[in-house]
Amino acid sequence: MNINNNSIVLLKLSIQEDGEEYIIGDPQTENYIKVPSEAVEVIKMCNGTNTIEATQKMNPEVDVLDFIETLIELDLVFKVDDQQLLKDSTQKSNSKIIDFVSHLFFNRIAYMVYGLLFLTSLLLIFMNPKITPHTNDFFLLDYMGINFLIVFLTSWFLTFIHEFGHFLAASKFNVPVKFQLSLRMYWLVVEANMTNLWSINKKQRYVAFFGGIMFDSVLLFSALVVQLSSSNSFLVSYAKLITLILAFKFCWHFFVFLRTDLYYVLTNRLNISNLHENAKIYITQRLKRNDSRLDEIPESEVKQTKRFASLYIVGFIIAILMFFGYSLPILSLTIESSLKQLAYFNTSKLIFFDGLLTTLLLLVQGSIWLVGAMNKLKESKKAALYH
């Protein structure tokens, strides 16, 4: 559209301080960018009453017309003169139940309880070797198929609780959450898209990022208590399984190169929202020495980007070693064992059906993985359009 110095612009953008810069954006379009403080002054004057010329006179250090044109391209301008470019906000408020539950589980007292439970759990594990997680805890029964089913259902249940923690934490600040399956390298993950967290302040974002881990802390403590107090052998074994799965999940978060929860905590702390992408650009430049996008990395972020790039390379090597030394052999062994069990059709129906169950679960898990891979491919294609 054509705009000029006599145009009157109306902006309805969220503005959040982010280090020496500011994050501005529109929760409705979910588009956010970083701008310097001078741009914020321009945004404040674009309230539907001042012309671009008047705003320019008050902010001579900014090319206001060019800035507004850029915002229009990013779908961040609500109205120019009498032409409305964006729809009126349709963001829904939480239901009373969600609002009550989110504030019940996420408040200052609750944060202290979560922290105390997590530290107590670590203390219990280090003081009691009997409840220290071991890989043998994966096997509750003698039948592989039934074990696989129990682990499969338990893992997805724990994942649901973890993501529900993110959902409630974000809901406390009326930030919508969208979930989808995706991949981190070759690992299947559930992504919680909380883009509109950029519309709230930095401290509040930490709550949403830690929301899943907080709920995991409660589950871990509960599983340890069951191990120490229950006399039911199966219940204790199941609690050991939960402890082991949660231990893997806690360790997983330290793989920040895979954009885990702790990765987002790190980016929030460093005020670098695209640290992962910066690291990929830097690595590509070092390998090809001709990536023009290196200039896109702000000078203030280069130092942290180099550090993260080193971590990314180390993590990538670890991931490859884990794939060929752990994941692939286990998958191969599981498939081989299930095929051998299927050969028992005429001699042992129990062994046969156990093998059949394993095969079906492998197919289900593989199908879910393919959904995640397809979503990842769509994301990659979409991201490529912006470069």
N, C-alpha and C positions, 0 to 999 in steps of 0.2 A: 504494500500500500504506500501511497505518497504522504509523507509528512514534511512539515516545514517549521520554521522558527515560530510561526504563529499558532502551531498546533498545541492543544491542551491535552496533557497525558495524565491518566489515572493509573497508578500502580497499587496493587494489593498484595504486597510481598511480605513474607516473614523475613526478619533480619536477626541473625544470631552472631555474636562475636566469636571469632575463631582465631585465637592468637593475635597477630597484628592485622589480620584481615577480618572480613565478615562473610558469612554464608547467607546468601539471599535466595529466595525461591518461592514457588507457588505450590502449596500442598495439593491443589487440585490437579495440576499437570505433572506434579512430582519432578519438576525440573529445578535444579539448584546449581548455583555457581558461586565462586569466590570473587569478591571484589574488595578494593581498598576502601578506606574510610571516606575518601572524597566522593566515591560513588554512592555511598550511603546518604550523604547529604543531598545529592541529586534526587535520590529515590524519595526522600522525605518531602521534597518540594513538589514532586509529581503527585499531587493530591487531588487533581481534577480542577484546580483553580488557577494554576500558574501556566503561562505559556513556556515553550521551550526557550524562547529568547530571554524571558525574565529569569528562568532558572540558570541559563548560561551566564548572565550578568552576575549572579550571586556565586557562581562556581566557575571562575575563569580557567581553572587548572584542568577542567574536564571538557572534552568535546561532547556536549550533552546530546546533540542531534545524532551523532554516530553511536553513542551509548544506547539511546532509545531504540535505534534501528537494530542494534544487536539483540536487545531484549525482545523485540518483536519476533526476530528469527528464532529465539529460544522459547517462544510462547509464554513470555513472562509479563506482557503488557495487557492490562485488563481492558482499557478503553482509550481511544484517541479521538478527541472531539466528540462527535455523536455516534461514532462507530464502536460498538462493543466487540472486542476480539475474543474474549473468553466467556464461558458460561458463568453464571452466578454460582457461588460455592454451594455444593450439594453434600459436603462432608457430614456424615451422620454422627450424632453423639452416641455414646455407649448406652446400652440398656441399663436400667437401675441395678439389675443383678450383677452385670459385668463390672459396673462402676464400683459397687460395694465390695465384690470379691477382690478386684484389683487393688483397692486401697487397703483391704484387710491383709493381703499377702505382701504388699510392698509399702512399707513405711519404716521409719527409723528404728522402731523396736524390732520389726521383722528382719531388717538388715543385720542387726546385732545377733539375732537368734541364728540366722543362716551362717554367719561367720563363726559363731561359737560351735555350731554343729559340725561344720567342716573341720575346724581345728581339733575338736574332740575326736572326730573320726580318724584323723591322721595319727593322733596320740594313741588311740586304741589299737590301730594296726601295727604301729611300731613297738608297742608294749606287749602285744599278744601275737606271737608267731603263728598260732593256730588259726587266726582269722586273716592272715596275710594272703592276698589273692594268689592263686596258682592256676596255671593253664588246665590242670586236671579237674578244676572245678567246673569246667564246661560239660563234663560227663556225669549226669545224674543217674542214668540208667545204662544197662548193658546193650541197649538197642540204639543203633546210630540214627535211624529215621526218627524215632520218638525224641531222642536228644536234640536232633536238628530242629524238630517242630517246637520243642520247648524253648530253645535258644532263639529261634526265629520270632516266635510270638512275644517272648520277653523283651528282646531287643527293640522291636517295634513299639511295644508298650512304653518302654523307657524313653524312646525317642519322642513319642507323643507327649509324655509328661514334660520332657525338656522343652519342646516347642510350645507347649501350653504355658510354660513359665515365661517365655518370650512374649507370647500373645498377651498375657495378663499384665506384664510389666509395661509393654507399649500402650496397652489400653488405659493404664493409669493416666497417661498423658494424652489420651484420645488420638493416638497414632494408629492407623490401620496397619494390619499385617497380612501379607499374602504369602502363602506357602506353595512350594513346588519342589519336585524332585530334580536333582542335578548331579553333576560329578565334580569332584575335586581330584584332578589327575584321573585315576581309575576308580577311586572310592565313591560309592553312592552316598549322597547326603540329602537331607531335607533343608532347603533354603528358606529362611524367614526374611522376606523382603520388607524392610522397615525404612524405606527411603525417606519418608516424612519425618524421621527422627531429626533430620537437619533443620526442621522448623522449631525445635525445642532447644533449650540451652544445654551446654556441655555436660553439666552434672547429671541432668535428667537422662541423658543418653546412656550413661553408665548403667543405670538401673535396667534399661531394656537389654543391653548387651550381656549383663550378668544374670538376667532373669532365669534362663535355662539352667545355669550352673547352680543358682540358689536352690532351685527345686531338686536338682541332682544331689545336693548336699543333704537334704532331708531324707531322700531315699537311701543314700549311702549309710547314714547314721542309723536308720531304721533296720537296714539289713544287718549291720554289725550287732545291734542290740539283740536281734533274733538269734544270731549265732551264739551269743554269750548267754542267752537266757532260756532258749527253747530246748526241750528234751526230745522233740520230734525230729528224727534223723532226716526225713525227706525235706521238712521245712528248713532245717539247717543247711542242707545241701543246696536247696533252692536259693536261700539267702546268700550262700557263697557264690552262686552263679550270678546273682544280681550285683554283688560286690565286685566280681571280676569284670563284668560288662561295664559297670560304672567307672572302674579303675582305668579301663581302656579309653573310655570317653574323656575322662579328666586328662589323661596323657595326650589324647588327640588334640585337645585345645591348645597345647603348646606347639603344635605344628602350624605356627602362624602363617607360614608360606602357603598354606591351604585355605587361607581366609576363614579361620575358625573364629569363635567368639572372642578369644583373646587377641586375635588380629585386629578386630574392630575396636577393642579396648585400647590397643596400642595406637591405632590411627587417631582415635579420639584424643589420646594423651599427647601425641606429637603434632596434632592439628594438620595432619596430612591425610585427606580423605581418600586419595587414589594411590596410596603407597605401593600396592601390588602392581598396578599398571605402570607406575614409574619405574619399578624394579625391572619389569619385563622390557621396557624401552631401553633402560640402561644396559642390560645384558645383551640385547640385540645389537646395540651400538658397539659394544666391546667386541662382539663376534664379527659383525659385518663392517663396522667402522664407517657406516654411511647412513645411519638412521637420522633423518632430519628432525624426527619428533623429539630428539634429545633436548632441543631448545625449548620444548613445552614444559620441562621440569623447572619450576622456580628455583632460583639460586639458593634460597633459604632451605630448600628441601633436598638438595643434592647430597649433602653429607649423610642424612638418614637413609636416603635412597640407596646409596652405595652399601651401607651396612646391611640393609634388608636384602639387597641383591645377593650379597655373599651368603646370607642365611638361606635365601631362596635356592641357590645352587647346591648348598650342602643338603638342604631338605629334599631337593629333587633326586640327588644321588641316593639318599636314604630310602626314598620312596621306590626307586628302581630296584634296590637291593631287597627291600621287603617284598616287592612283587615277585621277583624270581626266586628268592630264598624262603618265602613264607606263604604268601597268598596262592601263587600258582601251584606249588607242591601240594598244599592242603586241598585245593580244588581238584587237582588231578587224582589224589588219593581218595577223595570222597566219591568222585565219579566211578573210579575203578572198583571201589568197595560196593557201591550200589549195584553196579552191573553184575558183580559176582553174586550178590544176594538175589538178584532177579533169576539167576540160574537155578535157584532152589525151589522152583515152582512145584516140581513133582515130589520133592522130598520133605520140605518144611514150608508150610504156608505162612508161618509166623515170620520166618526170615525173609521170605519172598515179599510179603506186604511191607515189611520194614524197609526193604530196598526200594520198593515202589514208592513209599512215602518220601524217602530221600530224593528220589528222582523227580517227583512232582514238586517238592519244595525247591529243588535246584532250578526247575523250569519257572516257577513263580518268581524266585529271586532274580533269575536272569531276565525275565520280562520286566520286572520293576527297574532293573539296571538299564535296560534298553530305553525305558521312558525317560530316565534321568539323562541318558546319553543324547536322546533326541532334543530334550530341553536345553542341554548344554550346547548342542550344535546350533540351535536357534539363537541362543544368546550370543554365540561367537559371530554368527552372520550379522546379527543386529549391531554388534559392537564394531564390526568391520566397516559398516556404512558410515561411521563417524570419523574414520581415519582415511 
